[in-house]
Amino acid sequence: MPRMASIITVSGLTKSYASGFQALKGVDLEIEEGEIFALLGPNGAGKTTMISIICGNVRATGGSVTVAGHDIVRDYRGSRSAIGLVPQELHTDAFERVIDTVTFSRGLFGKPRNDAYIEKILRDLSLWDKRHSKILELSGGMKRRVMIAKALSHEPRILFLDEPTAGVDVELRRDMWKLIGELRQTGVTIILTTHYIEEAEEMADRVGVIDKGELILVEEKTALMKKLGKKSLTVVLAEPLAAVPPELAEWQVALKADGHEIEYLFDTQAERTGVSSLLRKLGDLGIGYKDLNTQQSSLEDIFVSLVHQEKAA
């Protein structure tokens, strides 16, 4: 993917609290215009703190951030008007009607009235039929849709989605990803934090992994999966084995499915994967097999192994 201009630059970002807790430890990050960037990390890793600082809701202890060319401290209004934020928590006036709260959000950013644009957002989010409903009458999933509509009301260049599909129904998740795909076509830059790694795997161009306030890795998703991806080979045996024969010790295989399968993990980047020698050895031992299948590591496997490596270091 060709490199685009950076729309967000984070330099040496730190956040410490009076208790001594360091939520962020010198984070550097460039987000390119028009990309979808997924920030992955366990609870308490610093994901929400980082987003809150970039959006101007939390003050950093050190470092700097520019958004669309605006310093977030010196030119708060300029940076904030470029951003739409969908927070984890649902903050909105329960007694307001849907259309009024979304229209009001647009006005807050000094944008002229545009009924056609507001209607398009509400239709895209399946909210048009609920436009006259009070927010307190809506389900949790519908309230989440209202938060997204509010974040998009002023036509931001950047959209932050903080754990956007935590606890939402499958239909909303599908609608949201369809909308994100459409926004991306119009050049909107999208940054999301998520626990649902399959979302990052499906949508993101690049992935950042944050743990204990440190950004431990930023990589293009495909390169990350290629570089760190291990494959597993499952050999479905003709006859079950009670135990792994000692002659297979060097491959460190595991018995699965009550002895009906052997699983072998190998590195796709290694010069010799060991697959052919393992299959030869099975033949030498007279162990017959009915089927073979391989599976690539998912982003989740990679993420878990990265965080474990970091803890062990």
PyMOL commands that set and color helices and strands:
alter all, ss='L'
color gray80, all
select helices_A, chain A and resi 47-54+76-81+98-108+115-124+128-130+135-137+140-152+170-185+197-203+221-228+246-251+257-259+275-284+299-312
alter helices_A, ss='H'
color red, helices_A
select strands_A, chain A and resi 6-16+22-32+36-40+62-67+70-71+83-86+158-162+189-194+206-211+214-220+230-237+254-256+261-267+289-296
alter strands_A, ss='S'
color yellow, strands_A
deselect
rebuild
show_as cartoon
